[in-house]
Amino acid sequence: MNKIILGQLNSQRAAQAFCDYLKAKNINAWNEKNQDDYSIFIDSEQAEDFASLELREFLSNPNDKKYLDASWNEGSVDTKISATEKSKPLVDIKAFLDRAGFLTRLLVFISVAVTLVTNFGSNETLTNVLYISIPNGPAALTEISAGEYWRLLTPIFIHFMVIHILFNMMWLWDLGGNVERLQSPKFLLFFVISVGIMSNLFQYYSTGYVRFGGMSGVVYGLLGYTWMRSLKIDSGYSLPKSIIFLMLGWLLLGFTGLIGPIANGAHVAGLVLGMIYGFMWNNMKEKQWQNISVEDFYEKGQKWQIVDIRDQNAFLQGHIPEAINLNNTNFQEYINDHDFDKPLVVVCYHGNSSKSAAGAMCNAGFEDVYSLDGGMSVWMMQHPELVERS
């Protein structure tokens, strides 16, 4: 059996959590105790680049949801963990709260505000303005045909019970925040609007009933999307099987009538549409890789703002001294918080792992992916129209 070492971690809890994550990706991984730390090993040469990239990301943010979810899903427990290790928190509440971006927070705020203002849907004067159609009114969505287009979407913000809104907001914060972080607020906005409208329409036309509401259709859409995206190893998404079983079990329970009136049509439509989106995204044509010489890279690099996220400063040092090292900084937050007057270029390792990094960068808005001759590095341009092409 091959025994490939990836690196060391100081905490046994952290080492086990990272090994659990790799196992969830079908990579056999284990840790061995040294005198002062724990070494991480795998047995697959094909997975080495991907696992090395993930270890660096783990070191930057060990409390990322995907690692915590993997530990929960694998259910691994080491009874030999010392009291000192047990006292080290693996879950950071602040990190969890910080996962949701501005759009996710805004959607939660609107949902809570609408629910409170409508008194959990009991204020008919207000809810009749938000329902897809007026209860007991004309059929065939005549209000929407008359120009009240907001009705296509606004039912997603109405919730009728405390447990209803708590359940939906928890999953919206979790799944929606993850989509916003891994892709973009624009994509999440498109997703919520399209899935919200389609699930509302499906619920209406499948039952003819208008007194329904809630973010559940969107939540199941996010579940389906995350599920499909997690099947692609370099997507950055992960979803524990326990969560899938829980949510699908709840979906089926809704059809039994044991938990009261449920908008089952919206749930099913959201789940299916989310899965379709995820499948389509997984199969989109990958960016074409182009080669550029190291000399051209150094020459053109003087005109770019170089951001190094894979600790390759030894490669850049002396050639592009203005390069910014973000090895231990959240890349997405950095580019969101800074304005650049030059084309933004990101450098990372070359190899199989670069495809994973490239996918994440392209999701963040980068247009092109280039490979340096000799396989030394990979870089991506956010504003290719500003770059003089060779």
N, C-alpha and C positions, 0 to 999 in steps of 0.2 A: 504493500500500500504506500502511495506517495504521502509524504508528510511535508507540507509547504507552510512555512511560518509567515504570518501576515504582519505581526507586530505584538506589542505588549500593552496591557491595561493594568492600572494600579488596583482596581476594585474587582473582586470576584463577581459581585452582582452585575457590574457593567460587562465583564467578560462573558458571563452567562447570557445576558440580555442580547449581546451582539451575536453570539453563537446561535441563539434562538432565531434571530432575524435571518441569518444565513440559511438555517435549516428550513425556514418558511419559504425560502427561495430555492429549495431543493439542492442546497450545497451542504455537504457533510462537513461540519465544523465542530471543534472542541477546544477547550482551554486546558492548559497545564500550569500548575503552580510553580513559580520560581521562588527564590529567596525573598524578593521584595515586590514581585508583580506576577502577572498571569500572561502566558503566551497564548496567542490565538493561532490555531492550525486549521488547514483544510487539506483535502486529498485530491483536488481536481485542478490540474494546470489550466484547463479551459476557463475555469471560474476565477483564476487568480487576479486578473486585472479588475474585474467587477468587484470582487471582495475587497481588494486593496482600496479602491475608490470609496466603497461604502465605509470602510474602517476610518478613513480620513473624515468623512462626513459625520460619522458617529462621534469622533473625537471633538468635532466642532459643536455638535448638538446631541448629546447622548439621551436627552429627554424627548427627542422627536417621537411623535405618536407612532410612527411605523415600527420603531424598536420596542416600544411598550406593548403595542398590539401583538407583536410576534411572541413576546415572552408570555403573554396571557394565553395566546393560542396554543403554544407548544406545551404550556403547563409544566415546565421543568422546575423542579425544586431540589436544591442541594442542602441537605440537612446538616452539612458540615460547615456552613457559613458561620463565621464567628459573630459574637455579639457586636463587635465593632462594625463588621460589614452590614449587619442587620440594621444598625442605626443610621446608615447612610441612605438618604431618601432617593428612590429611583424615580418617583413621580414628582415633578415640580409643578405645583398648582399655578404659579405665575407663568410658567412656560405654556401650560394648557390654555390659560386665558389669553396669552399673547398669540396663539396660533391663528385666531380669527382676524382677518384683515378688515379694512374699513367697510367694504361692501357687505360682508357677512354680518358685521355688527349692525350696520344700518338695517338690513333685512330683519334681524332679531328685534331691533328697536321698533320698527314699523309694526311688526306682528304683535308685539306686546302692547304697544300704544293702541292699535285698532281693537284688540281684544278687550282692553280695559275701558276704552271709550264706548264701545258697544255693549259693555257689561256682559261679556261672554256670550254675545249674540242675542241677548234678550231685548235689546233696544231695537225694535222693529223699524222705527223711523230711519235709523242709520243703516242697519243691515240690509234693508230693502234697496238702498242705494248701492250697496257693495255686492249683493248676490248677482249671479250670472243673469238672472231675470227676476222680475217681481213675482213673489209667491201668489198663486191663484190669478195671475195676470194672463195676458195674451200668450199664446204658444209661439214657437219658432223664433225665440229670441228677438222679438220686435224692438226691444229697447236698444239692443246692440245695432240692429239695422238702422235705427234712428240716430245713431252717432254716439251712443254711450259705450264707447269701446273699452273703457276701463273695466267694465264688468267681466271681460274675458279673463282678467288676471286677479282682480281684487278679492275673490273668494279665498285665495290662499292665505290672506292675512287674518281671516276671521277664525277664532277658536272658541269652543263652547264649554270647555272644562279646564281646570287647573292642570290636571294630568295630561290633557290633550296638548296644551301649549308647552308644558315642560318637556314632554317627550319630543315634540317636533323641534323645539329650539335647541335642545341638547344635540340632536343629530345634525341639525343645520349648522350649528357652531363647529361641530367636529368634521363632518364630511364636506360641508360647503367651504369652511375655512381651509381645508386641505386642498380643494380644487383651486381656490383663489390663490393660495401660496404656490402651488406647483405649476399652475398655468397663468392665469391673469384675472383681474377683476372683470375685464371686458368679457372674457369667456364665461365666467360665472354668471354675469348679468344676462348674457344671451341664453345660457342654460336655464336659469330660473324662469325667465320670461317664456321661452318656448315650451319647456316642460310644464310650467304652470298653466299656460293656456290650453295645451293639448290635453292635459289630464282633466281640466275643468270641463272641456267640451265633451270628452269621452264619458265622464260621469253624468253629464246632463243628458246626452243622447242615449245612454244605456239605461237610464232610469226615468227620465222625464221630470225628475225631482230637482228643485232649485235651492232648497234649504240645506246646502252643504258648504263646508269650508274647511280650511286648514292647510298647513304646509306639507301634509303627509305625501301628496303626490310628488312634490319636488324632492322631498327627503328620499322617497323610494327611487326617484330618478337618479339622485346622487349615489345611492347605494348601488344601483345597477351599473352606473358609469364607473364608479370606483372598482367594483368587482371585475368588470371587463378589463379595465386598465391595469389592474394588479396582476393579470395573467401574463402580461408582457414584462419580462424581468427587468428591462432597462427603463421602465416608465416612471419610476420613482414612487408609484402607488403601492400600497399594501392594504390588505383587508383580512382580518382573522376569519377563519371558517366559523368560529363561534358566533361572530356578529352576523354572518350570512344566515346561519341556521336560525338565530334568534329573530331576525327581521322577517325571514320567509315564514317562520312559524307564526309570528304575529299576523302576517298577511293572511295566512290560511285560517287562523282563528277568527278573523273578521267575517269570513263567509259562513261561520256557524251560527251567528246571531247571539252568541253567548255574551258578547261585550257591547251589545246595543247597536244602534244604527251606525254603520261605518261606510265611508265613501270608497267602497272596494274598487269601483271602476277607476277612480282617480289613482289609487295605489297601483293597480295593475298597469294602467297606461303609463304612469311615471316610471315604473320599474322597466318596462319593455323599451320605452324611448331612451332611457338612460343607458341601457345595455346596447342599444343600437348605436348611440353616440360613441360609447366606449369602443365598440367593435370597429366602427369606422375610423376612429382616431388611431387605433392600434395598427390599422392597415393602410394608413395614408402613406404615400410615397415618401421615402426618406430623402433628406437633403443630399444633393450630389457633392461628393468630396472632391476637392481640387488640390493639386500640389503646388507648393510655392517653395523656392529655394530659401535656405537660411539667410543668405546674403540679401535677398530681396526683402525678407522679413525685417532684418535689421534696418535696412534703408527706409522702407515704408513705415516702420515703427516710430520714426521720429515725428510722423504726422498724425499718429494715433494716440489715444489714451489707453495704455495697456493696463489691464487688470489681471493679476496673477492669482488664481484660486487653487493652484495645485503645487505650491512651494517649489517653483522652478526658478527662483531668483538666481541660482548659480548659473543657469543658462542665460538669463537676461542681463545679469550684472556686468557693468562695463560697456554694454551695448545700448541698452535703453534704461538708464538710471532712474527715469521718471516713473517706471512701472510701479503700480500699487500692489502690495501683497495683501490679499484678503484670505489667507489660508485659514485664519481663525475668526473670520467675520462673516456674518450672514450676507451672502452676495445679493439676494433679491432686495433686502432692506437697503443695502448700500446704493444700488442703482436707482432705487425709488427716492432716496433722500438727497441725491446729488444731481446737479446739472453739468453736462459735459459739453464743452465747446469744440471738441474733436470727436471723430468717430470712435466709438467704444469697442475695444477688442479684448476678448477674454482668452487667456492661455491656460491650458490644462495638459495633463499627461496624454501621450499618444498610446494607442493600443486598444484592446477590446473595451476597456473601461471608458475610453473617450466617447464611445457611442452613447453611453448612458449620460455622460456629462453634456454631450452635444444635444441630446434630446431635451434635457432640462433647459439648456440655454436657448434653444430654438423656441421652446414654449414661452420663454421670457421675452421674446421679441426679436431674437437675432435671426438674420436672414441667410447668411452663408456660412459654410463650414469649410475650412481649409486644412490640409495636412502638410506639415513641414517635411521636406525631403529628409530621408534618414529616419523618419519615425520618431523624431524627438519631441514633438509637441503638436497641439491642435489649437487653433484660434478661431474665433467667431466674430463677425462684424454685425453691429446693430444698425449701422447706417451705411450700407454699401454704396449708395449713390454719391456719398461724399469722398469715397476713396478712389484715388487714381489707380485704375486697373493696369496691370502689366500686359 
